[in-house]
Amino acid sequence: MPQATWIASGNLEVAPSKFNNALTWIKHNRETFIGSAVILLAAAIFAVYFFIHYRDLRDTAWKNLFIAQQVGYGGNIPQAQQQLSAIETSYGNTSAAPYATLTKGDILFAQGKYAEAGAEYAKLLNSKDLGPFAVYNLGKCKEAAGDLAGAQAQYADFLAKDPEHFLAPEAHTSLARAQEMSGALDLAKTTYEKIVLLYPDTSWAMQAKARLTGPAPAKK
C-alpha cells in the first residue's frame, strides 16, 4: 500500500516508493549500475566454476589415493610412495592430501622404517581430523624404535587431548605396556587399573586384569 502524506491544501499526496526511488537512481547512474551488475555476475560465474573445479580435483585426488593404497598394500611400495607424494603436491588443498600423508606413514611403519614413518605422522599433528591418529601413531613409532620415554609422552599427550576418542582404550593399553617395559611397574599398575575402571566388560579390561593378576616382570 503506497505511503500517504497530508499537505496544507488538504489533498493526499502519494510519497514515492523505494522501488521508484531505485528506478530513479538507476536512470541517473546507469553506467554504475551496469558495471556493478557485470561484476556481480562475473563473481557468481567464478564461484560456480571454482566449486565445480574444486569438486573435480577432490574427486580425482581421492580416486588417486585409493589407487595408491591398493598399489602399496599390493606390495609395490616405491610406486605407491611416488603416487602418494604426487597427491600431496598436486592436490595439497584437497581433503585427500593429509590422508595420503597418513598412508605414507603407515606404509613406512609396516616396513620397519620408524623414523621415516614418524616424520610423516609429525606433519599431521595439527590436523583437525587426523591429529589424534598422528599423535598416537608417533607414539607407536617411538615405542617400536625403543624410545620408551618418548612413547609414553606421546600416549599421555593423546589421552590428555582426546580422552573420549575411540582409540583411547588402545592408547591406555599402549601406555601401560610402555611403562611396564621401561620398569615403571607402579605406573603400569595404575594405568591397568584405570583401564578396568574406564572400560569394564571389554577386551581391554580383560587384558588389563590379566596383566594385574599375572606374574609381574622383573624390574630393570
C-alpha positions as CSV (number, residue, x, y, z in Angstrom):
1,M,0.0,0.0,0.0
2,P,1.5,3.4,-1.0
3,Q,2.5,5.7,1.7
4,A,0.5,8.9,2.0
5,T,1.3,12.4,3.4
6,W,-1.2,15.2,4.2
7,I,-0.3,18.6,2.7
8,A,-1.6,22.0,3.7
9,S,-4.3,22.1,1.0
10,G,-5.9,19.0,2.5
11,N,-5.2,16.8,-0.5
12,L,-3.5,13.4,-0.2
13,E,0.0,13.2,-1.8
14,V,1.4,9.8,-2.6
15,A,5.0,9.5,-1.4
16,P,7.5,7.9,-3.8
17,S,8.1,4.3,-3.0
18,K,11.5,2.7,-2.5
19,F,11.1,0.9,-5.8
20,N,10.5,4.2,-7.6
21,N,13.5,5.7,-5.9
22,A,15.6,2.8,-7.1
23,L,14.5,3.2,-10.6
24,T,15.2,6.9,-10.5
25,W,18.7,6.2,-9.1
26,I,19.4,3.6,-11.9
27,K,18.2,6.1,-14.5
28,H,20.7,8.7,-13.3
29,N,23.5,6.2,-12.6
30,R,23.1,3.7,-15.5
31,E,26.8,3.1,-16.1
32,T,27.5,2.5,-12.4
33,F,24.5,0.1,-12.2
34,I,25.5,-1.8,-15.3
35,G,29.2,-2.1,-14.1
36,S,28.1,-3.4,-10.7
37,A,25.8,-5.9,-12.3
38,V,28.5,-7.2,-14.5
39,I,30.9,-7.6,-11.6
40,L,28.3,-9.5,-9.5
41,L,27.5,-11.8,-12.5
42,A,31.2,-12.4,-13.1
43,A,31.7,-13.2,-9.4
44,A,28.8,-15.6,-9.4
45,I,30.1,-17.4,-12.5
46,F,33.6,-17.6,-11.0
47,A,32.2,-19.1,-7.8
48,V,30.3,-21.8,-9.7
49,Y,33.4,-22.6,-11.7
50,F,35.6,-22.7,-8.6
51,F,33.2,-25.1,-6.9
52,I,32.9,-27.4,-9.8
53,H,36.7,-27.3,-10.4
54,Y,37.5,-28.0,-6.7
55,R,34.9,-30.8,-6.7
56,D,36.6,-32.4,-9.7
57,L,40.1,-32.0,-8.1
58,R,38.8,-33.5,-4.9
59,D,37.2,-36.5,-6.6
60,T,40.4,-37.1,-8.7
61,A,42.6,-36.8,-5.6
62,W,40.5,-39.4,-3.7
63,K,40.5,-41.7,-6.7
64,N,44.3,-41.5,-7.0
65,L,44.6,-42.1,-3.2
66,F,42.6,-45.3,-3.5
67,I,44.7,-46.5,-6.3
68,A,47.9,-45.6,-4.5
69,Q,46.7,-47.5,-1.4
70,Q,45.9,-50.6,-3.4
71,V,49.3,-50.4,-5.1
72,G,51.1,-50.1,-1.8
73,Y,49.2,-52.8,0.0
74,G,49.7,-55.0,-3.1
75,G,53.5,-54.8,-2.4
76,N,54.7,-52.1,-4.9
77,I,55.9,-49.7,-2.2
78,P,58.1,-47.4,-4.4
79,Q,55.3,-46.8,-6.9
80,A,52.8,-46.2,-4.1
81,Q,55.0,-43.7,-2.3
82,Q,55.5,-41.9,-5.6
83,Q,51.8,-41.7,-6.2
84,L,51.1,-40.5,-2.6
85,S,53.7,-37.8,-2.9
86,A,52.1,-36.7,-6.1
87,I,48.8,-36.3,-4.3
88,E,50.4,-34.2,-1.6
89,T,52.0,-32.0,-4.3
90,S,49.3,-31.7,-6.9
91,Y,46.2,-31.9,-4.7
92,G,47.6,-30.3,-1.5
93,N,44.4,-28.2,-1.0
94,T,42.0,-31.1,-1.1
95,S,40.9,-33.3,1.8
96,A,42.7,-36.3,0.4
97,A,46.2,-34.8,0.8
98,P,46.5,-35.4,4.6
99,Y,45.2,-39.0,4.2
100,A,48.0,-39.5,1.6
101,T,50.5,-38.4,4.2
102,L,48.9,-40.7,6.8
103,T,49.1,-43.6,4.3
104,K,52.8,-42.9,3.6
105,G,53.4,-43.1,7.4
106,D,51.5,-46.4,7.7
107,I,53.5,-48.0,4.8
108,L,56.8,-46.9,6.2
109,F,55.8,-48.2,9.7
110,A,55.0,-51.6,8.2
111,Q,58.4,-51.6,6.6
112,G,60.1,-51.0,10.0
113,K,61.2,-47.5,9.0
114,Y,60.0,-46.0,12.2
115,A,61.9,-42.7,12.0
116,E,60.7,-42.0,8.5
117,A,57.1,-43.0,9.4
118,G,57.3,-40.7,12.5
119,A,58.3,-37.8,10.2
120,E,55.2,-38.3,8.1
121,Y,52.9,-38.5,11.2
122,A,54.5,-35.4,12.6
123,K,53.2,-33.4,9.6
124,L,49.7,-34.1,10.7
125,L,49.9,-33.3,14.4
126,N,47.9,-30.1,13.9
127,S,45.3,-31.7,11.6
128,K,41.8,-31.3,13.0
129,D,40.7,-34.7,11.7
130,L,43.9,-36.7,11.7
131,G,45.8,-35.1,14.6
132,P,44.8,-37.8,17.2
133,F,45.9,-40.6,14.8
134,A,49.2,-38.8,14.2
135,V,49.9,-38.3,17.9
136,Y,49.1,-42.0,18.7
137,N,51.0,-43.4,15.7
138,L,54.0,-41.3,16.5
139,G,54.0,-42.9,19.9
140,K,53.9,-46.3,18.3
141,C,56.9,-45.3,16.2
142,K,58.9,-44.2,19.2
143,E,58.0,-47.4,21.1
144,A,58.9,-49.6,18.1
145,A,62.3,-47.8,17.9
146,G,62.9,-48.4,21.6
147,D,62.3,-44.8,22.8
148,L,60.0,-45.8,25.6
149,A,60.1,-42.5,27.4
150,G,59.1,-40.7,24.1
151,A,56.4,-43.3,23.5
152,Q,54.9,-42.7,27.0
153,A,54.9,-39.0,26.4
154,Q,53.1,-39.4,23.1
155,Y,50.5,-41.7,24.6
156,A,49.9,-39.4,27.6
157,D,49.6,-36.5,25.2
158,F,47.0,-38.3,23.2
159,L,44.9,-39.2,26.3
160,A,45.2,-35.6,27.6
161,K,43.9,-34.1,24.3
162,D,41.4,-36.8,23.2
163,P,40.2,-38.8,26.2
164,E,36.9,-39.7,24.5
165,H,38.5,-40.8,21.2
166,F,37.7,-44.4,20.1
167,L,41.5,-45.0,20.2
168,A,41.7,-44.1,23.9
169,P,41.4,-47.6,25.3
170,E,44.2,-48.7,23.0
171,A,46.3,-45.7,23.9
172,H,45.8,-46.5,27.6
173,T,47.0,-50.1,26.9
174,S,50.0,-48.9,24.9
175,L,50.9,-46.5,27.7
176,A,50.7,-49.3,30.3
177,R,52.8,-51.6,28.1
178,A,55.5,-48.9,27.6
179,Q,55.5,-48.2,31.3
180,E,55.9,-51.9,32.1
181,M,58.6,-52.3,29.6
182,S,60.5,-49.4,31.0
183,G,60.4,-50.8,34.5
184,A,57.8,-48.3,35.9
185,L,55.7,-51.1,37.3
186,D,53.7,-48.9,39.8
187,L,52.7,-46.6,37.0
188,A,51.8,-49.5,34.7
189,K,49.7,-51.0,37.5
190,T,47.8,-47.7,37.9
191,T,47.2,-47.5,34.2
192,Y,45.9,-51.1,34.0
193,E,43.6,-50.3,36.9
194,K,42.3,-47.2,35.1
195,I,41.6,-49.4,32.0
196,V,39.5,-51.8,34.1
197,L,37.6,-48.9,35.6
198,L,37.0,-46.9,32.4
199,Y,36.3,-49.8,30.0
200,P,34.6,-52.6,32.0
201,D,33.3,-55.6,30.2
202,T,35.6,-55.0,27.2
203,S,38.5,-56.9,25.8
204,W,40.7,-54.1,27.0
205,A,39.6,-54.6,30.6
206,M,40.2,-58.3,30.3
207,Q,43.7,-57.8,29.1
208,A,44.4,-55.3,31.9
209,K,43.1,-57.7,34.5
210,A,45.3,-60.4,33.1
211,R,48.3,-58.2,33.5
212,L,47.3,-57.2,37.0
213,T,46.8,-60.8,38.2
214,G,49.6,-62.4,36.2
215,P,53.3,-62.6,37.3
216,A,55.0,-59.2,37.4
217,P,58.0,-58.9,35.2
218,A,61.4,-58.3,36.9
219,K,62.3,-54.7,37.4
220,K,65.2,-53.5,35.3
